[in-house]
Amino acid sequence: MGTQKDESIIPISEGVINDEILGEWNKRIGLSLRVNNVFNQFVTLAAITRYVNGIGDINPLFRDPDYAKTSCYGALVAPPNWLYSVFPTWVLQGLPGIQAFHSGNDWRFHRPIYVYDTITPKCVFTGYDVKSSAFSGKMVMEYQRALFYNQREELVAETDLYLVRAERSTARKTGKYNSLEVPHPWTEEEANRVDEDVLAEEVRGNNPRYWEDVEIGEELPPLVKGIFGFTDFMAYTVGAAPVAVAAHGYQLRQYKKHPAWAFRDPETGAWEPVYGVHYLKSAAKAVGVPFCYDAGAERQSWLINLLTNWMGDNGWIKRNYAEYRRFVYLSDAVWLTGRVVEKYMDESGEPCVDIESSAMNQRGENTMPGYSTIVLPSRERGTSPLDRRLPPEELRGTGLPPKL
């Protein structure tokens, strides 16, 4: 009797983590990586709108040019997480056949992003650690640093990021997540309650949240994303994904140059990118995950959406850190929440609050613990965090470099 072929596993590239390939990585540490996965660079109303639609952000500061003109910014701005749509903060380098899972970002935001700005990303490989994992046995935690500059060569933001690199075959064998019931079996009543939570979203807007009024222990109104579906993910890729956006002969030529980037789908016969793990069950299972799942950058974008809703137009996210601890699968819902844990004047004299955040799914799992620092306006001091960060008025929304 012949061996039965496992039709559920697609013919995806397989690799092994060994000393030889890590030795090649050692030579690259500290080097700038070639950033070839850029999507947006020129900041337009259309590019901003596609992005905020893709994460479900309803804040008029990022949607309505007339509203934005009357705001403290004086012109339309992109939310800070829009930088994910320029460049996802990572360059996929080396380790062919080894799956990459984006697993966290530590953002520092320095300047606003105005309509008509031009954003240029840079990326540096900062190192790696070899670790063991219940999910995939031997794994590599890869570290990179991404930097974003505007047309005036000002540093807009920077982030340290983390990628888990895991052997696909080992992850399948461990089957860590195989016992999960996915898609989630929602009842109609449960699904309707999620809808109610989604629609209860609060946007602070042009009503300043003053530092003096915030108390330690204060809870942020929750932001709910879900029930997460295929269209939700496609909307995100339309607005933000610098991968899987080419087709037919052009993309096929890329796959022929880089065979590890793609596989032929046995069901349709079409070539698909490994990025298909986010929308093709067969691809997700091939890398050891039982169902299609979200993009890490997408989820941290939701968290930043929570923060901009809460702080209002006059607040500023100074730091935003998050770790992606669980997958968010198609059919999941996520309740993003936060709590003020510290309130202080920082070393530069700015009134700050620190917020611990979570992203709980319907299974009661915190899929993304996080920590952020927000600078707020002060009623007593008569200060705003934007006082230090806005460009001269004549440059706001012009896309021009400084006058010589």
N, C-alpha and C positions, 0 to 999 in steps of 0.2 A: 504494500500500500504506500503510495507516494506521500511526500511531505506536503501538507496543505500550505499554500502561499498566503501570507497575511496581506490581504488586499487593502487593509486600512493604512498601511505604511507606504507613503509615497517614496519614489526614488530620489531622495534628497541627499546632498553631499554630506559625507561623514568625515570627521577628523578626530585626532587624538592629541591631547595636551602632552607634550614631552619636552625634554630639556633642549632639544635641538631648536624647536621653533621659539621657545622662550629665550634662548641665547640670541636669536635674531632681534627679539624685542629689546634686549638689554642695550643694544647699540642705538636704539631710537629714543631712549628716555631723554627728555629735555628738548627734543627736536620739535619744530613746528610741523604739523601735519598738513597735507594738501586737502583743503576744504573743497570737495567736489559735490557735496550734497546740499547746495544752497537752493532755496525756493524763492521766497520774497527777498527783495533788497530795497526796492523803492517803495516808500510808504505812501499809499494812496487810500482814498475812501473805500474803493472796491476791495483792496487787499485787507484792510482792517475789518470791513464788514463780513467778508468771507470767513475770516478767522473767528470773530466773535459769534457769528452764526454757528460755526463749527464746534464751539464749546458751550453754546447756549447762554452767552453773556448778554443781558438785556440793558446794561448800564448806558444811558443816553450820552454820557461823556465820550464814549467810544463809537457812537453811532450817528449822532445828530450834529452836523456842523454848526447849525444855528445855536443849539444848546451850548456846544463847546466854546463858541465865540464869546458867550456871556460868562463863561467859567473863569476861574483863576488862571487857566492856561491861555486863554485868549484865542485859541484855534483848536482844531480837531487834533486829538492825540490818540495814539494806540495804547492799549493796556501794556504793562510791562511784560506780560507773558507772550505778547505778540512776537517777541524775539525767537520763540520756538518755531515760528513760521519762517524765519529767515534761515535758521540752521538748527537742527535738533539738539545741538550742543555736543555731539559726538561724531567722530570719523571712524567708520568701521575699517580696522586695519589688521592685516595678518590673520593668523589662525583660521585658515580656510576649513570649512566644514564644522567649525565650533560655533555654536549658537551664541548670539549676543542678546542679553536682556538688559535694557536700560533700567537701572535700579535706584537712581536718586540724583538730585541736584542740590547744590548749595549756592544760591544766587545772592549777589550783591548788586543792587540797582543804584546808579549814580545820577542819571539824567533822563528827562522825559524824551519820548519818541514822538516827534511832530509829523503831521502830514507833510509830504514832499521831502522829508529827510531821506538820505540814502545810508543804509546800514551795511557795514562790512564786517564779517566774522573772521576770527582767527582761532586756531586751536593748537594746543601743545600737549604732547604725551608726557604725563608727569610720573608714570610708574605703574606698578602692579604688585599684587600679593597672590601667592598660591595658597588656597585654602581647601578644606573639605566641606562637603555639603550633603545633607540628607536627600536633596533633590537630584544631584548629579554626580555624587562622589567627588573626585578631584575637580576643582574649578579655579578660575582665575578671576580676581577682582581687579579690573582695569581702571586706571584713573586718567582723566584728561581735564584740561582747563580750557574753556571757551571764553573769548573776549569779543565784544561787539563795539564797533566805533561808528560814529556818524560822519557826515561829509566834512565836518570841521575837525576831524581827527580827535574828537573828544571820546573818552571811554564812557559809553552809555551803560554798560553792565558787564559783569563777569560772573562765571560760575565754575565751580569744581563739580565734576560729575563722576558717576560710578557705573560701570558696566560689568555685569556678571557674564563670564564666558564659560559655557558649559558644554560638555560632550553630549551630543544629541542621543546617541545610542544608549549611554549610561542613564540619562534622564528617563528614557522610555522604560528601561529595565526596572528602575527603582519604583516607578509608578506612584510617586508620592501623593499625587492629587487624584488618582483614579477613583477613589471612593466618593468623590463629590457628585452630587446630583445636579448635573448641568445638561441642558438649560434648566434654570430654576422653575419649579412647578408652582407658579403663582395662581392663587384663586382670583376670581374677578374682584372680589371685595378687597383683597390685599393689594392688587394692582391699582384699584381706584384710590386707596389710601396713599400710595406712592404719588399718584398724580396730584392729590391734594397738597402733599408736602412740597412737591416741586413748585406748585403755583403760589405757595406761601412765601416765596423768596422776597427779601427786603433789600432795597438799594438805598443807601444813605444819601447819595447825590450831593446837592449843593447846600445841605444842612450840615455845617461843620461839626465834627465830633472833637470837642476840645479835650485836651489832656487832663485838665482839672476835673472833668466829669466822669472819667473812667475809673473804675475801682478794681482792685485785685480780686480775682474770682469771678469777674463778670463773664457771662457766656455770650458768645457770638450767635446771632440768629443762624440756624442751620441753612445750608445750601444743599439741595438734593439733586443728584444727577441719576437719571434712569426713568423707567426701566431701560437699560442700555441695549440698544439694538443696532442692527446692521447699518441702517440709515444714519444713526448718530455717528458711527465710526466713519462712514463715507463722507459725511459733512465735515468732520475734522480733517480728513485727508485733503478735501477740496481747499480748505482754508490754510492748512498748516504743514502738510507732509511733503518734504523734499525728496521723497522716494516713491517708487511705483507710480510715477506720473507720465510715463512714456509708453508707447504702444507700437505694435506691429513691427515693421522692418527695422526701425531705429532701435527699439528696445531689444529685438532679437540679436542685432549686431553686438549689443553690450553683453548679452548673455553668452554669446559665442566667445567673446574675449575673456569673460569671467564666469566659467561654468558653475562655480560654487554659489553664484548669486541666485540661481533659479532652478526650477524643476518642471518637468512636464506633468501636468495634472492628468492622472489616469482616467478620470471621469470625463473630462472635456477634451483632452488631447492638447490643450493650450499650454503655452509656457507661462509660468507664474513666478513671481519673485518670492524669496524666502519671507519677505515682509507680509506675505499672504497668511502668516500665522494669525494675523489680526482679523481675518475675515473668511478663512477657509479652514474648516474643521480638520481636514486631512493634513494640512500643513502644521497646525497646532499640535496634533497628535504625534507628528513626526519628530517634534523637538521635545516631547515628553510632557505636554500640557493637554488636558482632556478636551478643551474646547477653545474657540476663538476668544481672544482677550484684547484689552485696551492697550494703547501706547502709553509708556510712562510719562512722556512729555504732555500727553493729553490730560492725564490725571493730575499732574502738578499744575497744569493750567487751570483746572477746576479749583484747586486750592487757592491760587492767586485770585481767581474770581471771587471766592468767599471773602478774601481780605479786602479787595477793592470795594466790594459791596458795603462792608462794615465801616471802613475808615472814612468814606466819603471823598469828595473831589479834592479836598484840601490835605488829605493824608498822604504819606509816602511809605512804601515798603522799602526798608533799608536792607533787610536780609530775609530770605525765604529758603528754608532747608526742609527737605522731605526725603524719606526712604520708602521705596516701594516694596512692601513686605509680602503681599499676596497679589495674585492676579485678579483683575476685575474682568469677569467673563461677560460676553454677550448674554443678556437676560438678567444680569445683576442690577441692583440699585445701590447707590452710595450716598450716605448722609455725611456731608462735610461739616465739621463743627470745630469750635475753638474756645479757649478759655484764657483770660488774661492772668498771667502768673507773676509778672513783675511790672513795676512802674517806677521810672527813674529819669534823671538827667544823665545823658551819656558823656563821654570824655570831651566831646566838642560842644557841650552845653545844650544839646537838643532834647526836648521832652519825648521820651520813648516809652513804649509798652512792649513787653514780650508776650507772645501768644503761643501756647501749645495747641496743636491741632490734631485732628484725627479724621479718618475717612472710613466709616463703618459700613460694612455691607449687611445684607439681610440675614446673614449667618452669624452676625455678632462679631465679625473679625475686623480688626483695625488694619485695613489694607495699606495705609500710608500715614504713619506717625510723622509729625512735623513740628517745626519750631520757627517762629518768625519774629522779627523786630519791626515795629511800625513807629514812625515819627508822626506826631500829631500836632496840629496848631495849638497854641497856648493863648487862652483868653487873657490871663493876667499879664503875660509878657508882650502880648500883641504880635506874636510871631507865627509864621507858617513855615513848614519844611520846604515849601516851594521857593521861599525867598533866596535860598542858596543854590537852587537847582535849575531854575528857568533861564533860558538864554535871554539876551537883550530883546526888548519888545519888537524891535524892527526885524528880528530874525525868526520870530515864531511863525511857523507854518509857511516859510518861504523856500526852504530847501537850499538856502544860500550859505556859502562859507562866510566867515567874518570879514568885514571890510578892512582893507589894509590902510 
